[in-house]
């Protein structure tokens, strides 16, 4: 399982590096904005609920008290990263639950 997690982590790093290279080359733009974590979490829950229900995967979203109320980032990119992680997680995890 650890090897699988390492491969998924490496794949995500490779995607980030490719995206960073596109940004640096001017082929991709970043739309940074203030994102309220509670609102973002609610959006993720709404967007991922149907898939979780179909796959019978538990889904929850927890924001640690030490997290700021908001962050400054590109919400579309962040959503896509989490979506990719969720899809990969569903393929390999047998616990049948996912906590964001």
C-alpha positions as CSV (number, residue, x, y, z in Angstrom):
1,X,0.0,0.0,0.0
2,X,2.9,2.4,0.8
3,X,4.3,1.9,-2.7
4,X,1.0,2.7,-4.2
5,X,0.7,5.9,-2.2
6,X,4.2,6.8,-3.2
7,X,3.4,6.3,-6.9
8,X,0.2,8.4,-6.6
9,X,2.1,11.1,-4.8
10,X,4.8,11.1,-7.5
11,X,2.2,11.2,-10.3
12,X,0.6,14.2,-8.7
13,X,4.0,15.9,-8.3
14,X,4.7,15.3,-12.0
15,X,1.3,16.8,-12.9
16,X,2.1,19.9,-10.8
17,X,5.5,20.3,-12.3
18,X,4.1,20.0,-15.8
19,X,1.5,22.7,-14.9
20,X,4.1,24.9,-13.4
21,X,6.2,24.6,-16.6
22,X,3.2,25.7,-18.6
23,X,2.6,28.6,-16.4
24,X,6.2,29.7,-16.5
25,X,6.1,29.4,-20.3
26,X,3.0,31.6,-20.5
27,X,0.8,28.8,-21.8
28,X,-1.4,28.6,-18.8
29,X,-2.7,31.4,-16.5
30,X,-3.5,31.3,-12.9
31,X,-6.7,32.9,-11.7
32,X,-5.8,33.5,-8.0
33,X,-8.6,34.6,-5.8
34,X,-9.6,34.5,-2.2
35,X,-11.2,31.1,-1.4
36,X,-13.1,30.6,1.9
37,X,-12.3,27.1,3.0
38,X,-15.8,26.4,4.4
39,X,-17.5,27.4,1.1
40,X,-14.9,25.4,-0.9
41,X,-15.4,22.4,1.3
42,X,-19.2,22.6,0.8
43,X,-18.7,22.9,-3.0
44,X,-16.5,19.8,-3.0
45,X,-19.1,17.8,-0.9
46,X,-21.8,18.8,-3.3
47,X,-19.7,18.0,-6.4
48,X,-18.4,14.7,-5.2
49,X,-21.5,13.4,-3.4
50,X,-23.1,11.7,-6.4
51,X,-19.9,9.8,-7.2
52,X,-19.4,8.8,-3.6
53,X,-23.1,7.6,-3.3
54,X,-22.7,5.6,-6.5
55,X,-19.5,3.9,-5.3
56,X,-20.9,3.5,-1.7
57,X,-18.0,5.5,-0.4
58,X,-18.3,7.6,2.7
59,X,-17.5,11.3,2.2
60,X,-16.7,14.0,4.7
61,X,-15.0,17.3,4.8
62,X,-13.2,18.5,8.0
63,X,-11.4,21.8,8.4
64,X,-8.8,21.8,11.2
65,X,-9.1,24.7,13.6
66,X,-5.5,25.7,12.9
67,X,-6.5,26.4,9.2
68,X,-7.1,30.0,8.1
69,X,-10.6,31.0,7.2
70,X,-9.5,31.7,3.6
71,X,-6.6,31.1,1.3
72,X,-5.5,32.9,-1.9
73,X,-5.3,30.4,-4.8
74,X,-6.8,29.3,-8.1
75,X,-10.0,27.5,-7.1
76,X,-10.4,25.7,-10.4
77,X,-6.9,24.2,-10.2
78,X,-7.4,23.3,-6.5
79,X,-10.7,21.6,-7.3
80,X,-9.1,19.6,-10.2
81,X,-6.3,18.4,-8.0
82,X,-8.7,17.2,-5.3
83,X,-10.9,15.6,-8.0
84,X,-7.9,13.7,-9.4
85,X,-6.9,12.6,-5.9
86,X,-10.4,11.4,-5.2
87,X,-10.6,9.5,-8.5
88,X,-7.3,7.7,-7.8
89,X,-8.2,7.1,-4.2
90,X,-11.5,5.4,-5.2
91,X,-9.5,3.0,-7.5
92,X,-7.2,1.8,-4.8
93,X,-8.6,2.3,-1.3
94,X,-10.7,-0.5,0.2
95,X,-11.7,1.5,3.3
96,X,-14.6,2.9,1.4
97,X,-14.5,6.4,2.9
98,X,-12.8,9.6,1.9
99,X,-12.2,12.6,4.2
100,X,-11.2,15.9,2.6
